Amino acid sequence: MPASTSADETVDQAILAERAPSVGALFRRRVRATPDQPAYQYFSAGRDELTTLTWAETDRVVRDWAAGLASLGLGLEDRAAIASTTRIEWILADLAIVCAGGATTTVYPTTIADDVAYILADSGSSVVFAEDDAQVAKLASVRDQLPGLRHVVTFTGTSTDDGWVMTVDELAARGRQALATAPGLVDERIDAIGPDHLATLIYTSGTTGRPKGVRLAQDSVVYEGAVIEATGLLGPDDVQFLWLPLAHVFGKMLVATGLQCGFPTAVDGRIERIVDSVGIVRPTFMAGPPRVFEKARGRITLMFEHESGLKRRLLDWALGVGAQVRDLAERGERPSPALAAAHRLATALVLSKVQARFGGRLRFMISGSAPLGPDVARWFGAVGLLVLEGYGLTETSSGTTVNRPWAGSYRFGSVGWPLPETRVRIAEEDGEILVQGPGVMRGYHNNPEATAEVLSEDGWFATGDIGRLDERGFLYVTDRKRDVFKTSGGKFVAPAGIEARFKALCPYVSQFLVHGAGHNYATALVTLDPDAITAWAAGAGLGGQPYPQIVSSEAARRLVQGYVDQLNAELNRWETIKDFVLLDHDLSVEAGDLTPSMKLRRRAVTAKYADRLDALYEGS
């Protein structure tokens, strides 16, 4: 099948052709271009007011830290790791590493000590930035396995007498001393790094087995920012709200985009504070995994359900008008004058109130890392909050395809067009999505066998995802290649699409896993969102009961069964869910059920609940 390239009509090729040779050079270019403009905003401890750093102020901190790293012996392409939640210091540390000529190894703060030891040893990291004393203690517990780990620098923790652990203030002091004797130290390091040098090692969170270290070159990271500006998706007048894990490739590339475009980024990794923080930041765009959008839509939908009479009719009318305008925009058509007037009234009376919950200035949001149900995206579109789905993997530097925010340039259910300079094609033999372009990794660290399995000599990466391209070049991802299963009747079932459809139907669901390989019908494992189901329980005569009791009730099971029946009405006979397990607890990252980027660890969850799932087939 022929490859699909970008369908954009206008791309600023000069931006792509003149992109910086490295992340450090890109940062230096941004500081020189707009030194007094805001670069980052963050919430100080215990306060709800934003503190702002200009690009010049950011540069002063980064240079001190970078020179400090050089004084600790960090050389060109040497690895330095960061083990922390998303916070301003994460970004400063990352910039300091690349400006010192090093490469950043990312470590999720929830990673268990054994896996941390593996990642640091495999990457050869000699320095680690650790968020706090808890992260330092984790490193200390595996210190004997890490003879190459010379120094730990902590953001908020305490230093040790032996010098193994130091604070960022102590690192900065070392840096200022180094710069006093060699003022050009940092610039010399930046100048020594080119497009093909290593920028970062990101270890895949992995749904099975040991994580693999993905080697991303400097140009791969710089390209992701340059291509977003070149397509006109974002510009200097935008404001980003960034809460995603910076250990994940998606978060890192959003930082690179800020360096390229020059817009300010508000950083706050406290997931429980997203709703409060977005109202303060008032961003023009933000990104997240589907679960965030599913949960937000579910909560707002439940608020609507309690309305009645004239107010309910007004809500339904406004959503109906919004849906008409949304559908026309998807086709690239304009509303009639009468519909445009109705839409302005609907927005003023109803839709603007929903938009205000997201700050009131959003131009669009981006969903990635897992499939987003088309019905969820359409609902947001109806209320005037455009959610653009994109696609990419760690191995492709995150951004591979994305829908555009302009009328006629997005299709709900698709993951959009390939970005310029990136090519996508579908393997004829099995429908696998193949990707070639600047964002594709250079290989897996210390793992040539795994690299050879997925990366061809001419640079085509086999994603492991199944998909199709439509007549306009929009890419649709239908499932993970390894997740598609065959029933005992010989029918193939693609679980991801079914799972996304159920999440779009049911506002109470948290996780929905379709099961049935080798069996004569499909079943599911279901968990419910604690907040949503607790609110439902109050009106179902179960108010005041704890979550496990609510979920274990017959009323809750009947509720879920009703949504399963709705789902089955939309499916082929062999795809329908004949029975399900309803857990009395939710799945979590901490329990090993989800990856840190909130993707379902399908095999781990299936194995954990194998007995309960297998019981659904007894006597069949």
Helices and strands as residue ranges (DSSP letters): H 13-17, H 23-33, E 38-43, E 50-54, H 55-71, E 79-83, H 88-99, E 103-107, H 113-123, E 127-130, H 133-141, G 143-145, E 151-154, E 165-167, H 168-181, H 185-191, E 198-203, E 213-217, H 218-230, E 240-242, H 249-261, E 265-267, G 271-273, H 274-281, E 285-288, H 290-305, H 309-330, H 337-346, I 347-351, H 352-356, E 364-367, H 374-382, E 387-391, G 394-396, E 401-402, E 417-418, E 423-426, E 432-436, E 443-444, H 448-454, E 461-469, E 475-480, E 485-486, E 492-493, H 495-505, E 509-515, E 522-528, H 530-539, H 547-551, H 554-568, G 573-575, E 577-582, H 602-608, H 610-615
